[in-house]
Amino acid sequence: MAAHYAPSLKARIHIAKARLDLDDGTYRDLLKAQTGKTSCAKMTVAELAKVMDRMRELGFKDEPAQRHGRKPRAGGDRQALVDKIGALLADKGRPWEYLTKPGEGKPKSMLERITGKQRLEFCTAADLGKIVAALSYDARRLGTSPRAQQPRSGSPASVGHDGAVPNLPGNAEDS
């Protein structure tokens, strides 16, 4: 193995140490048992690889970083809408690809189904408004929007302490 892999292996070993919840003493014992050394800084690439293999045996899963894609660029009045779309996606923990990649069993992406375009950068302000509306509807439907938690008039939450419905237009009794 080439020496330029050493920094990457050292970083992954330290990530594995944290994910395996190893205290410093246990960690140093593991290093010493595998290589005879107590510090990654003094190890060769082959020794670092041996330590990494042992950490995988202990249950460390070397997963790639989750990629969320890049934020699309938009000019002028469209930037505010793109920012709103980004905020709605972030609230749900969804990446930008949620809009541009076809869903499971679906031939077209959400963006294509709503606007007919393949990239957000090609959308007009009206197209972006449709995306904002769709994501807002989804947030309200799933109950994560502040508006979704507001009681509607006439619902049990708007009934007074005595059980009477407040006098709202349309609720007044005819005399």
C-alpha positions as a Markdown table, in Angstrom:
| # | Residue | x | y | z |
|---|---|---|---|---|
| 1 | Met | 0.0 | 0.0 | 0.0 |
| 2 | Ala | 1.1 | 3.5 | -0.7 |
| 3 | Ala | 2.0 | 5.9 | 2.1 |
| 4 | His | -0.6 | 8.4 | 0.9 |
| 5 | Tyr | -3.3 | 6.1 | 2.3 |
| 6 | Ala | -2.0 | 6.6 | 5.9 |
| 7 | Pro | -4.0 | 9.8 | 6.7 |
| 8 | Ser | -7.2 | 8.3 | 5.5 |
| 9 | Leu | -6.7 | 5.1 | 7.4 |
| 10 | Lys | -5.8 | 7.1 | 10.6 |
| 11 | Ala | -9.0 | 9.1 | 10.3 |
| 12 | Arg | -11.1 | 6.0 | 9.7 |
| 13 | Ile | -9.5 | 4.3 | 12.7 |
| 14 | His | -10.4 | 7.3 | 14.9 |
| 15 | Ile | -13.9 | 7.2 | 13.6 |
| 16 | Ala | -14.1 | 3.5 | 14.4 |
| 17 | Lys | -12.8 | 4.1 | 17.9 |
| 18 | Ala | -15.6 | 6.6 | 18.5 |
| 19 | Arg | -18.4 | 4.4 | 16.9 |
| 20 | Leu | -17.2 | 1.4 | 18.8 |
| 21 | Asp | -17.2 | 3.5 | 22.0 |
| 22 | Leu | -13.7 | 2.5 | 23.0 |
| 23 | Asp | -12.1 | 4.3 | 25.9 |
| 24 | Asp | -8.5 | 5.4 | 25.5 |
| 25 | Gly | -7.0 | 2.5 | 27.4 |
| 26 | Thr | -9.0 | -0.2 | 25.5 |
| 27 | Tyr | -8.1 | 1.6 | 22.2 |
| 28 | Arg | -4.4 | 1.6 | 23.0 |
| 29 | Asp | -4.5 | -2.1 | 24.1 |
| 30 | Leu | -6.1 | -2.9 | 20.7 |
| 31 | Leu | -3.4 | -1.1 | 18.8 |
| 32 | Lys | -0.6 | -2.8 | 20.9 |
| 33 | Ala | -2.2 | -6.2 | 20.4 |
| 34 | Gln | -2.4 | -5.8 | 16.6 |
| 35 | Thr | 0.9 | -4.0 | 15.9 |
| 36 | Gly | 3.0 | -3.7 | 19.1 |
| 37 | Lys | 2.6 | 0.1 | 18.9 |
| 38 | Thr | 0.3 | 2.3 | 20.9 |
| 39 | Ser | 0.0 | 5.2 | 18.5 |
| 40 | Cys | -1.3 | 5.4 | 14.9 |
| 41 | Ala | 1.3 | 8.0 | 14.2 |
| 42 | Lys | 4.1 | 5.5 | 14.6 |
| 43 | Met | 2.5 | 2.8 | 12.3 |
| 44 | Thr | 3.1 | 1.9 | 8.8 |
| 45 | Val | 0.2 | 1.7 | 6.3 |
| 46 | Ala | 0.2 | -2.1 | 6.5 |
| 47 | Glu | -0.1 | -1.9 | 10.3 |
| 48 | Leu | -2.9 | 0.7 | 10.1 |
| 49 | Ala | -4.7 | -1.7 | 7.7 |
| 50 | Lys | -4.3 | -4.5 | 10.2 |
| 51 | Val | -5.9 | -2.3 | 12.9 |
| 52 | Met | -8.7 | -1.3 | 10.6 |
| 53 | Asp | -9.4 | -5.0 | 9.8 |
| 54 | Arg | -9.6 | -5.8 | 13.6 |
| 55 | Met | -12.0 | -2.9 | 14.1 |
| 56 | Arg | -14.3 | -4.3 | 11.4 |
| 57 | Glu | -14.2 | -7.7 | 13.1 |
| 58 | Leu | -15.3 | -5.9 | 16.3 |
| 59 | Gly | -18.4 | -4.5 | 14.4 |
| 60 | Phe | -17.3 | -1.3 | 12.8 |
| 61 | Lys | -19.1 | -0.7 | 9.6 |
| 62 | Asp | -17.1 | 1.5 | 7.2 |
| 63 | Glu | -19.9 | 3.4 | 5.5 |
| 64 | Pro | -19.4 | 6.2 | 3.0 |
| 65 | Ala | -20.5 | 9.6 | 4.0 |
| 66 | Gln | -24.1 | 10.3 | 3.1 |
| 67 | Arg | -24.3 | 12.7 | 0.2 |
| 68 | His | -27.1 | 15.2 | -0.1 |
| 69 | Gly | -26.2 | 16.7 | -3.4 |
| 70 | Arg | -25.6 | 20.3 | -4.2 |
| 71 | Lys | -28.0 | 23.1 | -3.9 |
| 72 | Pro | -29.2 | 24.2 | -7.4 |
| 73 | Arg | -28.3 | 27.7 | -8.6 |
| 74 | Ala | -31.1 | 30.1 | -9.5 |
| 75 | Gly | -31.1 | 33.7 | -10.5 |
| 76 | Gly | -33.1 | 36.7 | -9.4 |
| 77 | Asp | -36.6 | 36.1 | -8.0 |
| 78 | Arg | -36.2 | 32.3 | -8.3 |
| 79 | Gln | -33.5 | 32.2 | -5.6 |
| 80 | Ala | -35.9 | 32.8 | -2.7 |
| 81 | Leu | -38.1 | 29.9 | -4.0 |
| 82 | Val | -35.1 | 27.6 | -4.3 |
| 83 | Asp | -34.1 | 28.5 | -0.7 |
| 84 | Lys | -37.7 | 27.7 | 0.4 |
| 85 | Ile | -37.5 | 24.3 | -1.4 |
| 86 | Gly | -34.2 | 23.6 | 0.4 |
| 87 | Ala | -35.8 | 24.4 | 3.8 |
| 88 | Leu | -38.8 | 22.2 | 3.1 |
| 89 | Leu | -36.5 | 19.3 | 2.1 |
| 90 | Ala | -34.2 | 19.9 | 5.1 |
| 91 | Asp | -37.2 | 19.8 | 7.5 |
| 92 | Lys | -38.0 | 16.3 | 6.3 |
| 93 | Gly | -34.3 | 15.2 | 6.1 |
| 94 | Arg | -34.5 | 14.8 | 2.4 |
| 95 | Pro | -31.7 | 15.4 | -0.1 |
| 96 | Trp | -32.0 | 17.5 | -3.3 |
| 97 | Glu | -32.2 | 14.2 | -5.2 |
| 98 | Tyr | -35.6 | 13.7 | -3.7 |
| 99 | Leu | -36.9 | 16.0 | -6.4 |
| 100 | Thr | -34.7 | 14.9 | -9.3 |
| 101 | Lys | -34.5 | 11.1 | -9.0 |
| 102 | Pro | -37.4 | 8.9 | -9.8 |
| 103 | Gly | -39.0 | 7.2 | -6.8 |
| 104 | Glu | -39.2 | 3.5 | -6.4 |
| 105 | Gly | -41.4 | 2.1 | -9.1 |
| 106 | Lys | -41.9 | 5.5 | -10.7 |
| 107 | Pro | -40.7 | 6.3 | -14.2 |
| 108 | Lys | -40.4 | 10.1 | -13.6 |
| 109 | Ser | -39.0 | 12.2 | -10.8 |
| 110 | Met | -41.2 | 14.5 | -8.7 |
| 111 | Leu | -39.8 | 17.5 | -10.6 |
| 112 | Glu | -40.7 | 15.9 | -14.0 |
| 113 | Arg | -44.2 | 15.0 | -12.9 |
| 114 | Ile | -45.0 | 18.5 | -11.7 |
| 115 | Thr | -43.1 | 20.7 | -14.1 |
| 116 | Gly | -42.1 | 18.5 | -17.1 |
| 117 | Lys | -38.4 | 19.6 | -16.6 |
| 118 | Gln | -35.5 | 17.4 | -15.6 |
| 119 | Arg | -33.5 | 20.0 | -13.6 |
| 120 | Leu | -34.5 | 22.6 | -11.1 |
| 121 | Glu | -32.2 | 25.2 | -12.8 |
| 122 | Phe | -34.5 | 25.0 | -15.9 |
| 123 | Cys | -37.7 | 25.9 | -13.9 |
| 124 | Thr | -39.5 | 29.2 | -14.0 |
| 125 | Ala | -40.7 | 31.0 | -10.8 |
| 126 | Ala | -44.2 | 29.5 | -11.5 |
| 127 | Asp | -42.7 | 26.0 | -11.7 |
| 128 | Leu | -40.8 | 26.5 | -8.5 |
| 129 | Gly | -44.0 | 27.7 | -6.8 |
| 130 | Lys | -45.6 | 24.4 | -7.8 |
| 131 | Ile | -42.8 | 22.5 | -6.1 |
| 132 | Val | -43.1 | 24.6 | -3.0 |
| 133 | Ala | -46.8 | 24.0 | -2.9 |
| 134 | Ala | -46.3 | 20.2 | -3.3 |
| 135 | Leu | -43.7 | 20.0 | -0.5 |
| 136 | Ser | -45.8 | 22.2 | 1.8 |
| 137 | Tyr | -48.8 | 20.0 | 1.2 |
| 138 | Asp | -46.7 | 17.0 | 2.0 |
| 139 | Ala | -45.5 | 18.6 | 5.2 |
| 140 | Arg | -49.0 | 19.4 | 6.3 |
| 141 | Arg | -50.3 | 16.0 | 5.4 |
| 142 | Leu | -47.6 | 14.4 | 7.6 |
| 143 | Gly | -48.2 | 16.8 | 10.4 |
| 144 | Thr | -44.9 | 18.5 | 10.5 |
| 145 | Ser | -45.9 | 22.0 | 9.3 |
| 146 | Pro | -46.7 | 24.7 | 11.9 |
| 147 | Arg | -49.9 | 25.3 | 9.9 |
| 148 | Ala | -50.9 | 21.6 | 10.3 |
| 149 | Gln | -51.0 | 22.0 | 14.1 |
| 150 | Gln | -53.4 | 24.9 | 14.2 |
| 151 | Pro | -56.9 | 23.9 | 15.2 |
| 152 | Arg | -59.7 | 24.6 | 12.7 |
| 153 | Ser | -62.7 | 26.5 | 13.9 |
| 154 | Gly | -65.4 | 24.2 | 15.2 |
| 155 | Ser | -62.9 | 21.5 | 16.1 |
| 156 | Pro | -62.7 | 20.3 | 19.7 |
| 157 | Ala | -59.6 | 22.6 | 20.3 |
| 158 | Ser | -61.7 | 25.7 | 19.6 |
| 159 | Val | -64.5 | 24.8 | 22.1 |
| 160 | Gly | -64.6 | 26.9 | 25.2 |
| 161 | His | -64.0 | 25.7 | 28.8 |
| 162 | Asp | -67.8 | 25.3 | 29.3 |
| 163 | Gly | -68.1 | 23.2 | 26.1 |
| 164 | Ala | -69.8 | 25.9 | 24.1 |
| 165 | Val | -68.6 | 26.8 | 20.7 |
| 166 | Pro | -67.6 | 30.4 | 20.5 |
| 167 | Asn | -69.9 | 32.7 | 18.6 |
| 168 | Leu | -68.3 | 32.6 | 15.1 |
| 169 | Pro | -69.9 | 33.8 | 11.9 |
| 170 | Gly | -72.2 | 31.0 | 10.8 |
| 171 | Asn | -72.5 | 29.6 | 14.4 |
| 172 | Ala | -75.0 | 32.1 | 15.7 |
| 173 | Glu | -78.4 | 30.7 | 16.5 |
| 174 | Asp | -81.3 | 32.1 | 14.6 |
| 175 | Ser | -83.7 | 33.9 | 17.0 |
